Amino acid sequence: KMSSLLPGITVYPQEKSRMSSLLSGITFQPLGMECRKPVERFLQKYHQRISGYTFASLMAWNEIYRYEWAIYCDDTLLLTSKCERDGMRHFLQPEGVFCPDCEALFLKEIARADYPVKICGVSEAFLNTHPDFVSHFNVMNERGLANYIYRTLDLAMLKGGTYVGKRNLIAQAQQS
């Protein structure tokens, strides 16, 4: 059901603060093939219905978003991406347990940021499971980040004006 997939939801902080790094004491590592096992373990254990939360999808978009990851509070996976629009690092939805103590520590840390730290790719389930945490943010649906569902035959054939952009991208890739 399309309405249950909400990767376009972004939670924005309600106010700005100052901070020199995203989370003090947490070392984020660039996402790469060498970290496949620990990252994939979290993604499979805490499976999301959002298509972007697979290791393959993250690696496919890694060149653009320059993902970084860290284990937080022992049982939560944090992923960050660098936003092209503002050049700042933002979070993807935390994966794993993300207990109330972890939520409070996370909020305390990002409150020190010198820019509004966003959490992108948030599922409806996360919003419902963490209402106190989410209450510290403004929730917005960003259509440009939404998943789209295509018919298999349409994608296989790429006929019509709807798919002209995809056909052009394929032609460019074939020429390079």
C-alpha positions in Angstrom: 0.0 0.0 0.0 1.6 3.3 -1.1 0.5 5.3 1.9 2.4 3.0 4.2 5.7 3.9 2.5 6.7 7.4 3.7 10.4 7.8 2.8 9.7 11.4 2.0 8.9 12.4 5.6 11.6 14.5 7.1 11.6 15.7 10.7 13.1 19.2 11.2 14.2 20.6 14.5 11.9 23.2 16.0 14.8 25.5 16.8 18.4 26.0 16.0 21.4 25.6 18.4 25.2 25.4 18.1 27.5 22.4 17.8 30.8 21.7 16.1 30.1 18.0 15.3 26.9 16.0 15.0 27.5 13.7 18.0 30.3 14.1 20.4 32.2 10.9 21.2 30.7 9.0 18.2 33.0 8.2 15.3 31.2 8.0 12.0 32.8 5.9 9.3 32.2 6.3 5.6 29.9 3.6 4.2 31.7 1.1 2.1 31.8 -2.6 1.2 34.1 -3.3 4.2 31.2 -2.4 6.6 28.6 -4.5 4.8 28.2 -7.1 7.6 27.6 -4.8 10.6 25.4 -2.4 8.7 23.4 -5.1 6.9 22.8 -6.9 10.2 20.9 -3.9 11.6 19.0 -3.3 8.4 17.9 -6.9 8.2 17.1 -7.3 11.8 15.0 -4.1 11.9 13.6 -4.4 8.4 11.9 -1.2 7.0 9.3 -1.1 4.3 11.1 1.9 2.8 13.2 0.8 -0.1 16.2 3.0 0.8 17.0 1.0 3.9 18.9 -1.8 2.3 22.7 -2.0 2.0 22.5 -2.3 -1.8 20.3 0.8 -2.1 22.6 2.8 0.3 25.6 1.8 -1.7 23.9 2.7 -5.0 23.3 6.2 -3.7 26.5 6.5 -1.7 28.4 8.5 -4.3 25.8 11.2 -4.2 24.9 11.2 -0.5 28.3 10.2 1.0 26.7 8.1 3.8 28.5 7.6 7.1 27.4 5.2 9.8 28.0 4.5 13.5 26.7 2.2 16.2 25.0 4.4 18.9 24.1 3.2 22.5 25.2 -0.3 21.5 22.0 -1.3 19.7 21.1 1.6 17.4 22.5 2.2 13.9 22.9 5.8 12.9 23.3 6.8 9.3 24.1 10.3 8.0 24.2 11.8 4.6 25.6 15.0 3.2 22.8 17.1 1.8 23.5 18.7 -1.6 21.2 21.6 -0.9 22.9 22.9 2.3 26.1 21.0 2.3 25.4 19.8 5.9 25.3 16.3 7.3 21.8 15.0 8.3 20.5 11.8 9.7 18.5 9.0 8.3 15.9 7.4 10.5 17.8 5.6 13.4 17.6 1.8 13.1 17.5 -0.7 15.9 16.2 -0.3 19.5 16.6 3.5 19.9 15.4 3.4 23.6 14.2 6.5 25.5 17.6 7.0 27.1 19.2 6.9 23.7 16.5 9.3 22.3 17.2 11.8 25.1 21.0 11.6 24.6 20.5 12.1 20.8 18.3 15.1 21.3 20.7 16.7 23.7 23.6 16.2 21.3 21.8 17.5 18.2 20.4 20.5 20.1 24.0 21.8 20.1 24.1 21.9 16.3 24.8 25.2 14.5 22.4 24.2 11.8 19.0 22.6 11.8 19.8 18.8 11.7 17.1 16.9 9.8 16.2 13.2 10.0 15.2 12.0 6.6 13.5 8.8 5.4 11.3 8.5 8.5 8.7 5.8 8.4 5.2 6.1 9.7 6.0 3.3 12.1 8.9 5.2 13.5 6.7 8.3 14.0 4.1 6.2 15.9 6.7 4.3 18.0 8.7 7.4 19.1 6.0 10.1 19.6 7.9 11.9 22.5 11.1 12.0 20.4 9.3 13.1 17.3 7.5 15.9 19.3 10.8 17.8 19.2 10.7 18.1 15.5 8.4 19.5 12.7 7.3 16.6 10.5 7.0 17.3 6.8 6.3 15.1 3.8 8.8 15.8 1.1 7.3 14.6 -2.2 10.6 14.8 -4.0 12.0 12.1 -1.7 9.0 9.8 -2.0 9.1 6.2 -3.3 7.3 5.5 -6.5 5.7 2.3 -7.5 5.9 1.3 -11.2 4.4 -1.5 -13.2 7.1 -4.1 -14.2 6.1 -4.0 -17.8 6.2 -0.1 -17.9 9.8 -0.2 -16.6 10.8 -3.0 -18.9 9.5 -1.2 -22.0 10.0 2.5 -21.0 7.4 3.6 -23.5 5.8 7.0 -23.6 6.7 10.5 -22.4 6.6 9.4 -18.7 9.9 7.5 -19.2 11.8 9.9 -21.5 14.1 11.0 -18.7 14.9 7.4 -17.8 15.6 6.5 -21.5 17.9 9.6 -21.7 19.8 8.5 -18.6 20.3 5.0 -20.1 21.5 6.4 -23.4 24.0 8.6 -21.6 25.3 5.7 -19.6 25.7 3.6 -22.7 27.7 6.3 -24.4 30.1 6.9 -21.5 
